[in-house]
Every structure is written in structure tokens, then in C-alpha cells.
């Protein structure tokens, strides 16, 4: 039986809950180092923090789907002089916070917000940053991460205002580093972060860059593999 086709498409509002669940599955260890909730509750909390935020004009998110199910996602962003520094996950709706505090506990909500804040990175001029890249644990080693990154590379190639694609990855994540290097990313810096060590049990992080010139590829719109 031939493998199922993976469709790469732009994120839609109806993908929201599935993406939250996917992120918790893909970054299971990081979320559970922050808060002691069940996976479904963490996904619901993440959904609540993200629910009211409006998409930024200086960001793009895509999803990988198999038979209509979200199995991967990638989010990129670039410098916007009019954008605020806050994480896109954090809502400004106080009534929503009150409900989240009641449902999940004040400490859990605050811990997750703090964790997301310290994972947030503001790209510099001419930089396009991979905010997150996640593949469902059941679908790893199938090339989905590379397909998502290929889309991001296409995006950088087609936009003259950016000249490099960057990301952060924990030094201990050897599998991800190997994939990035296969996609021509190189380690620019390696830094120790006491805060990230405390929050996520990951002390050392690589900042990796894929610079132009990049070879033009096909359209960055929806495509099937």
C-alpha cells in the first residue's frame, strides 16, 4: 500500500485546536517541565491563551495534513516595526484570563505564560525566524519536517525583505539539529540560558541560520507531496 499523501496548506481557523494538541504532543517534555497537567488540559490552556489573538501581518503559519488530519505545523515571523514584543500566544482579554484561572489554576496559567515568553524571539531586520516547527510523534521520520522547512525556504526566496532563515534548537536535540544541517542550516552561536534551563531543563541552545542565496523552488502556496 502506498504511503498517504501529505498536503501542505496555510493555517486556517478551524485548525486551531488541532495545532494546539499537536504542539503539546511534539513538545511534550517542555510543557510538562513547566506545568503538571494532563496533555489534553495543557492543549486546552494553550488554546485559551491563543484563542483571541489576531494573526500578525509579519507572520505566516502552515500545516501538514494527512487525510485531513493535522500532523505537522510550522510558524515563521519577521521584523515588524509596528508589532509589539509580546508572544502571539498571550491574549489581552481579561475575562478570558479569569476563566482560565478558574479552570486550570492561577499558577499553571502564569507558568505557561512565563514559559512562552522566554521562548519568544524577536527577529532582526532582514531575518525570517522559525517560531516553531512541530511534527506529531506518530509521524516522525517521514520527511514532514523537511517538507515544512522547504516551504519556509521558498518563502524566504520569494521575499526580498528577508535574506536569511533562522531558528533556535536545544543542543541536546541531536535529531532536529541533524535535519537542519541537512537543509543547509549552520550553527551561528551556542548559548547557555539559565532561565530556559530552569524552565525547560535545557541549558544550552544553538542559534542556526540558513542564508541566501537559496535556490528558487516551486510556489509557496498549497502543494501536495
Beta strands, then each sheet from edge to edge (+ up, - down):
strand 1: 6-10
strand 2: 59-66
strand 3: 69-78
strand 4: 127-135
strand 5: 164-170
strand 6: 186-192
strand 7: 204-211
strand 8: 223-224
sheet 1: 6+ 7- 5+ 4+ 3- 2+ 1- 8+
end
